[in-house]
């Protein structure tokens, strides 16, 4: 692993294990997961960045074989241990995403890069390597926060950020290196050699995550399902592309 990148990831991981992160609104991420992963699953899935296993749990229910990659050894161990009894055969790999994709010689039907592309140093390089990890008939699923989300547009109009793709204090805290517009995400995927087959605008986020903590579950779930109301300004973009 590149040492400076490993140190950076360790620092960011400290935030995700903090009490502040534990109190975060999780509804959007759960809804995002359930909408993105095909109900009929498939032969094999590669999850790049498994985190706490939020996505892994569903992948292991819908696929025959799942490989998970993360730089944090404790997370990989926990995830593999937690889900080894599910439908899928699960394998864990402790590695930086870049290193794993560079070294692997096998391919998967579906590759998942969710809530990760905004964190990495060279997204086009990772996408290019991820395309080579796809089966001949394979696809990649990418999900990112949207720079033109309603809450970011309002923040710009309120003078809290200079432009919608400016990194906020919250972005920096969680290790974001960029905030994607749909055009930028499409450009990166196409430059990496993918053909985009589906774009889903997901979620309506009128205020920040911190402000949403006061809302009842019924409202939060309704916001998750309301991306159709703001097709140009959803909270997240989900893109499926063929290798």
C-alpha positions as CSV (number, residue, x, y, z in Angstrom):
1,X,0.0,0.0,0.0
2,X,1.1,3.6,-0.6
3,X,2.0,4.7,2.9
4,X,0.6,8.3,2.7
5,X,-2.7,7.0,1.3
6,X,-2.9,4.4,4.0
7,X,-2.3,7.0,6.7
8,X,-5.0,9.2,5.1
9,X,-7.5,6.4,5.1
10,X,-6.7,5.6,8.8
11,X,-7.5,9.2,9.7
12,X,-10.8,9.2,7.8
13,X,-11.7,5.9,9.4
14,X,-11.4,7.6,12.7
15,X,-14.2,9.9,11.9
16,X,-16.4,7.0,10.7
17,X,-16.0,5.3,14.0
18,X,-16.7,8.5,16.0
19,X,-19.9,9.3,17.9
20,X,-20.7,12.0,15.3
21,X,-20.7,9.5,12.5
22,X,-22.8,7.0,14.6
23,X,-25.5,9.6,14.9
24,X,-25.7,10.2,11.1
25,X,-28.8,9.7,9.1
26,X,-28.4,6.3,7.4
27,X,-31.7,6.1,5.5
28,X,-30.4,7.4,2.2
29,X,-27.5,4.9,2.1
30,X,-29.8,2.0,2.8
31,X,-32.3,3.0,0.2
32,X,-29.4,3.6,-2.3
33,X,-28.2,0.1,-1.7
34,X,-31.5,-1.6,-2.1
35,X,-32.3,0.3,-5.3
36,X,-28.8,-0.2,-6.9
37,X,-28.3,-3.9,-6.3
38,X,-30.3,-5.9,-8.8
39,X,-32.9,-8.1,-7.1
40,X,-31.9,-11.1,-9.2
41,X,-28.2,-10.6,-8.4
42,X,-26.0,-12.7,-10.5
43,X,-22.9,-15.0,-10.7
44,X,-20.3,-12.9,-9.1
45,X,-19.8,-9.4,-7.5
46,X,-16.7,-7.4,-6.6
47,X,-17.3,-4.8,-3.9
48,X,-14.5,-2.1,-3.9
49,X,-14.5,-0.7,-0.4
50,X,-16.7,-2.8,1.9
51,X,-16.8,-0.5,4.9
52,X,-19.0,-1.9,7.7
53,X,-20.7,-4.3,5.3
54,X,-23.9,-2.4,4.7
55,X,-23.8,-3.3,1.0
56,X,-22.1,-6.7,1.5
57,X,-25.0,-8.1,3.4
58,X,-27.4,-7.7,0.5
59,X,-24.8,-8.7,-2.1
60,X,-24.3,-12.0,-0.2
61,X,-28.0,-12.6,-0.4
62,X,-28.3,-12.0,-4.2
63,X,-25.0,-13.3,-5.7
64,X,-23.4,-16.7,-5.8
65,X,-19.9,-15.4,-5.1
66,X,-18.8,-12.0,-3.6
67,X,-15.3,-10.6,-3.2
68,X,-14.8,-7.6,-0.9
69,X,-11.8,-5.3,-0.9
70,X,-10.9,-2.7,1.8
71,X,-7.7,-1.2,3.1
72,X,-8.8,-1.8,6.8
73,X,-8.0,-5.3,7.8
74,X,-10.4,-5.3,10.8
75,X,-13.3,-4.3,8.6
76,X,-12.6,-7.1,6.1
77,X,-12.3,-9.6,8.8
78,X,-15.6,-8.5,10.4
79,X,-17.5,-8.5,7.2
80,X,-16.3,-11.9,6.0
81,X,-17.0,-13.4,9.4
82,X,-20.5,-11.8,9.6
83,X,-21.7,-13.0,6.2
84,X,-19.9,-16.3,5.5
85,X,-23.1,-18.2,6.2
86,X,-25.2,-16.4,3.6
87,X,-26.0,-17.6,0.1
88,X,-22.8,-16.3,-1.5
89,X,-19.3,-17.7,-1.1
90,X,-17.4,-14.6,0.3
91,X,-13.7,-13.8,0.0
92,X,-12.0,-10.8,1.7
93,X,-9.0,-8.9,0.4
94,X,-7.0,-6.4,2.5
95,X,-5.6,-3.9,0.0
96,X,-5.9,-0.4,-1.4
97,X,-8.4,-0.5,-4.3
98,X,-5.8,0.7,-6.7
99,X,-3.3,-2.1,-5.7
100,X,-5.9,-4.8,-5.8
101,X,-7.2,-3.9,-9.3
102,X,-3.7,-3.7,-10.6
103,X,-2.7,-7.1,-9.3
104,X,-5.8,-9.2,-9.9
105,X,-6.1,-11.4,-13.0
106,X,-9.7,-12.5,-12.5
107,X,-13.0,-10.8,-13.6
108,X,-16.5,-10.5,-12.1
109,X,-20.0,-10.1,-13.6
110,X,-20.7,-7.0,-11.6
111,X,-18.3,-4.5,-10.0
112,X,-19.6,-2.1,-7.3
113,X,-17.9,1.3,-6.7
114,X,-20.4,3.0,-4.4
115,X,-19.7,6.2,-2.4
116,X,-16.0,5.8,-3.1
117,X,-15.1,7.6,-6.4
118,X,-15.4,11.0,-4.7
119,X,-12.6,9.8,-2.2
120,X,-9.9,8.5,-4.5
121,X,-6.9,10.4,-5.9
122,X,-7.2,9.3,-9.6
123,X,-10.8,8.2,-10.4
124,X,-10.2,7.6,-14.1
125,X,-7.3,5.3,-13.4
126,X,-9.5,3.3,-10.9
127,X,-12.4,3.1,-13.3
128,X,-10.1,2.0,-16.1
129,X,-8.7,-0.8,-13.9
130,X,-12.2,-1.7,-12.7
131,X,-13.4,-2.1,-16.4
132,X,-10.7,-4.7,-16.8
133,X,-12.0,-6.5,-13.8
134,X,-15.4,-6.9,-15.4
135,X,-16.5,-10.0,-17.3
136,X,-17.0,-9.6,-21.1
137,X,-20.7,-9.2,-20.4
138,X,-20.1,-7.4,-17.1
139,X,-21.2,-4.0,-15.7
140,X,-20.1,-1.5,-13.1
141,X,-22.4,0.2,-10.6
142,X,-21.3,3.6,-9.4
143,X,-23.0,5.8,-6.8
144,X,-21.9,9.2,-5.8
145,X,-23.2,12.3,-3.9
146,X,-24.5,14.9,-6.4
147,X,-22.9,18.3,-6.5
148,X,-26.2,19.8,-7.8
149,X,-28.3,18.4,-4.9
150,X,-30.9,20.8,-3.6
151,X,-29.1,21.3,-0.3
152,X,-25.9,22.3,-2.1
153,X,-27.7,24.7,-4.4
154,X,-29.3,26.3,-1.4
155,X,-25.9,26.4,0.4
156,X,-24.5,28.3,-2.5
157,X,-27.3,30.8,-2.6
158,X,-26.9,31.3,1.1
159,X,-23.2,32.1,0.6
160,X,-22.1,29.0,2.6
161,X,-20.1,27.7,-0.3
162,X,-18.7,29.5,-3.4
163,X,-20.0,27.0,-5.9
164,X,-21.9,23.7,-5.9
165,X,-18.8,21.6,-6.4
166,X,-16.8,23.3,-3.7
167,X,-15.7,21.0,-0.9
168,X,-17.5,21.9,2.3
169,X,-16.2,21.4,5.8
170,X,-18.3,18.2,6.0
171,X,-16.8,17.0,2.7
172,X,-13.3,17.4,3.9
173,X,-14.1,15.7,7.2
174,X,-15.2,12.5,5.5
175,X,-12.3,12.6,3.0
176,X,-14.0,13.8,-0.2
177,X,-11.6,15.0,-2.9
178,X,-14.3,16.1,-5.3
179,X,-18.1,16.4,-5.6
180,X,-19.5,15.0,-8.8
181,X,-21.9,16.6,-11.2
182,X,-23.6,14.1,-13.6
183,X,-21.6,15.5,-16.5
184,X,-18.3,14.9,-14.7
185,X,-19.3,11.4,-13.7
186,X,-20.3,10.5,-17.2
187,X,-17.0,12.0,-18.6
188,X,-14.9,9.9,-16.2
189,X,-16.8,6.7,-17.0
190,X,-16.6,7.3,-20.8
191,X,-12.9,8.2,-20.6
192,X,-12.3,4.9,-18.8
193,X,-14.0,3.0,-21.6
194,X,-17.5,2.3,-20.2
195,X,-20.8,2.6,-22.0
196,X,-23.5,4.1,-19.8
197,X,-26.7,2.1,-19.8
198,X,-28.7,3.6,-16.9
199,X,-28.8,6.7,-14.8
200,X,-30.9,6.9,-11.7
201,X,-31.5,10.2,-9.8
202,X,-32.0,9.1,-6.2
203,X,-33.3,11.0,-3.2
204,X,-34.3,14.5,-2.4
205,X,-32.1,16.3,0.2
206,X,-33.3,19.8,1.0
207,X,-31.1,20.2,4.1
208,X,-27.8,18.8,5.4
209,X,-27.5,15.4,7.1
210,X,-27.0,17.1,10.5
211,X,-30.2,19.1,10.1
212,X,-32.1,16.0,9.0
213,X,-31.5,14.2,12.3
214,X,-34.5,16.0,13.7
215,X,-36.9,14.6,11.1
216,X,-39.1,11.5,11.8
217,X,-38.3,8.2,9.9
218,X,-41.5,8.6,7.8
219,X,-40.2,11.9,6.3
220,X,-36.7,10.6,5.8
221,X,-37.9,7.5,3.9
222,X,-40.2,9.7,1.8
223,X,-37.2,11.9,0.9
224,X,-35.3,8.9,-0.1
225,X,-38.0,8.0,-2.6
226,X,-38.4,11.5,-4.0
227,X,-35.5,11.8,-6.5
228,X,-38.1,11.7,-9.2
229,X,-39.3,15.1,-8.1
230,X,-35.9,16.7,-8.8
231,X,-34.5,14.7,-11.7
232,X,-31.7,17.3,-12.2
233,X,-31.0,17.9,-8.5
234,X,-31.2,14.6,-6.7
235,X,-29.1,13.8,-3.6
236,X,-27.2,11.0,-5.4
237,X,-26.5,9.7,-8.8
238,X,-26.5,6.0,-9.5
239,X,-25.0,4.9,-12.8
240,X,-24.8,1.5,-14.4
241,X,-22.3,1.1,-17.3
242,X,-21.2,-1.8,-19.4
243,X,-17.5,-2.7,-19.7
